[in-house]
Amino acid sequence: MELFFQQLINGLALGAIYALIALGYTMVYGVLRFINFAHSDVLMLGAFAAYFLAPGIAKVLPPHSFASALLITILAAAICAIIGILIERLAYRPLRNRPKLTVLITAIGVSLFIEFTCQHKAVFRSETRRFPELLPINDYHFGGLVVNSNDIVVLVTTIILLAAMWFIVQHTKTGTAMRAVAFNMQAASLMGIDVNRIVSFTFGLGSALAAIAGILYAMKAPGIDPLMGIQPGLRAFIAAVLGGIGNLPGAALGGIVLGVVETFAGGIPGLSNYRDGIAFAMLIGILIFRPAGLLGKATVEKV
Amino acid sequence: MKKLFWSFSLLATLLTGCGKQNDMIKVGEFASLTGKEATFGQSSHEGTSLAIEEINTAGGVLGKKLELLTEDTQSKAGEPATVVNKLISRDGVVAVLGEVASSRSLEAAPICQQNKIPMISPSSTNPKVTESGDYIFRVCFIDPFQGTVMANFATKTLKAKKIAVFTDAKSDYSKGLAKFFKDQFTANGGTITAELDYNGGDKDFKAQLTAIKATSPDGVFVPGYYTDVAIICIQAKQLGLNVPFFGGDGWESEKLVEIGKEAVEGTYFSTHYHSDVGSAKSKSFVANYKKRFNGKTPDALSACAYDSAFVLADAIKRAGSTEGLKVRDALAATKGLEAVTGTITINEKRDPVKAAVILKVENGKYKYLETVNP
């Protein structure tokens, strides 16, 4: 029983990160109807931004303090938001009115471009680096169960950000505009909505989420390298589809489900090798039995 | 059409350019200079370069200087085949040195064998590597020995009865070493409490580590590579799995302590060599290495790589030729050669029989514990 709950905790902590990444995928999909494959690389850039910012911030604020961690995260998120907006501006906007497939392939191209540029000697190089400790790490013991402070940070951050996203999309003017653009881009622009601005905003927001997820992921496993985004990115993509792509709570649910299932599979001798396989098997199962995803409806309100 | 013409003429220039340099003996090297196991390739490359420089300063071999051509495998599957094919067919090397990771050596070995180009792996320990063919050699011990050493270490030094094994299912090295460890440890009367797998490059190991913890082992054997091992140790500590972790030569990298920090303190691993112990030859190697690379202390992988180049040069000298078959025969006849990592005698399986050392991670340094002779 103890083992069950410990794995549940591990799974929730892992799933929360997937959920956070999946939010970014699903938001962009909701507005533009394509998968931004470069999302996972923005996640990596977020972790590297924090890596390079940390020594500088340490001079201003005491290291390992909540304030310094928050400042680093906000700055890294801002940097990544700008990168996300630039990617959309340079790579996707010129293709806005082309077939979706063209944009999709471009997204894969952007992803590879970032990965291999960053592996170059003059950029980040390809070796693994130690990610600094942003917050003091404590273990909390409840009987035989161990909960790591990082896991709590991840869960709380995900819940706060999910609530914030929900609020932005449902209760702000920009959010209303996002939903309008998602519903019908042409009609939205006829109603006086600046579509380009809304799309930029969506990318900025999604990339900021990716950056935060990247930092949380790096705190969990403090070795970062330019290819670190690929695996969590792939799983978050599955999570987004699992929950119903374009649906925010769906992405969160998909992430949690995937994280938990993967963790339980990983703890079984003989099955531990097939964690990725299980994730993809779930994806195929969902696509067969519920093509719209867990929370997706045939006439889903996008975003 | 014009483009095609230009590329042809460029190619022609390159080819004639290559033809002119027949006063050099070309030696190919493939190493993981970047990527997940970057420090393996970098250490090896430094060792090899130092050896080639020293051989050339001493007058080269057969009156010619050696020219080292190095290719990066990026720590990725698929790359070794590409770069070794290039080294052999385009650059025309007489022999190939590399790699550290067994999976990548296994990829290159059939290509060298097919082209009858001798290949010497400096530190791939999986027995299958030299079984690829009679042109494939190595200068390090093999995993049946390393697995036995660590199993005996667990039984005798750690006094462990129950051990969990955590294997990288993507790596031939890890799977082989895990198997040989299990065989010997169970033969010693120990029990394997859990066998779990991960995929090299994973970042979350808590699922498997929780399952391992539930079997309450006395220690955990992780025959993996340093980037994964560091994160495994960190997450194990977070889960309160405070038993000794130990592994093989794949742990040896300064990155292990850089990433793992206090989580890797008190862990043990076996490797080929330690700069604190060894012959006069080893001491002069350490001194020269420090001089050449800004005071850096050589690790086992650079020492093995140094030896691989040294063994090759010795064989070419004895063969009196750079022809593949003659060099191969000379390599196979290598006997009692004093090298940095010990005396090298190549046996009929094209492997040397050498001692292993066991190191302990203490205060961020690798402390020499003991030498185990075969």
Interface residues (C-beta under 8 A of the other chain):
Chain A: E2 L3 Q6 Q7 N10 G11 A13 L14 Q119 R125 S126 E127 T128 R129 R130 I137 D139 H141 V146 N148 N150 Y217 K220 A221 P222 G223 D225 L227 M228 Q231 P232 E262 T263 F264 A265 G266 G267 I268 P269 S272 N273 R275 D276
Chain B: T34 G35 K36 A38 T39 Q74 S75 A169 A194 E195 L196 D197 Y198 N199 G201 D202 K203 D204 K206 A207 Q208 T210 A211 A214 T227 A230 I231 I234 Q235 Q238 L239 G240 K255 E258 I259 K261
